Amino acid sequence: MVLLSILFFVTAILYSSVGFGGGSTYLALLLLWNTPYTILPILALSCNIIVVSGNCFNYIRSGNLNIKILIPYLFGSVPLAYLGGSIHIEKIYFEILLFLVLLIAGGLLLINFKSYDDKKTVYRKVPIIISVIIGGVLGFVSGTVGIGGGIFLSPILFLLRSGKSKHIVTAASLFILINSVFGIIGQFTKNNIYEEIINFWPLLIVALIGGQVGNFLNLKIFPTRMLALVTSILVLFISIRMGLKFLI
């Protein structure tokens, strides 16, 4: 538990520094530690909520919220995050889906890490129906696997040039927070595992501390672009590690 707690702490620092919660990596780490897979989504979503709450507060207080960017994606994601969370999935399919989620998310983040310092002032207006569909897909995947979905939404918004980088990062953080809440509600409809979750309380504490450290690093010290690059490499490393597990 000590080593796992340290890894959760580092993960929380890296992800919160770029406005994410770290759910995908928490899941991968828990799988590598042979944690009962039925509680993985709840633990990961709980850590997500703890980590991104601080991000959301700081970003909104700094005036970085553009609600027009976020609302259409939430409209599609919220009901499907709950639905995805309520669906039972076998362990092997859960692991395969998580591997794909990590691989795609890491690739998208690596391709777009330079966008975090993007100074362009020309942005595109994405049709509402497209935003709702994207939000719905991300919400369903998020609820099913146990992530917040922001690690997908952020690169997508950068690719679409939906707004300023600070607005996109804020939208992704809120997207993670709200989807994680509805995803965890859906998870609790199918599992009666409260006692098992309590055994992992140290992970929630280190995620809280790491999240605050990461947010400080983002605001005060390191450029977001560099932190996004480090995070993308971490995600890809863990996805490759999972992929090798299937082959061995």
Buried (B, 14 or more C-beta within 10 A) or exposed (E): EEEBBEBBBBBBBBBBBBBBBBBBBBBBBBBBEEBEBBBBBBBBBBBBBBBBBBBBEBBEEEEBBBEEBBBBBBBBBBBBBBBBBBEEBEEEEBBBBBBBBBBBBBBBBBEBBEBBEBEEEEBEEBEEEEBBBBBBBBBBBBBBBBBBBBBBBBBBBBEBBBBBBBBBBBBBBBBBBBBBBBBBBBBBEEBEBEEBBEEBEEBBEBBBBBBBBBBBBBBEEBEBBBBBBBBBBBBBBBBBBBBEEEEE
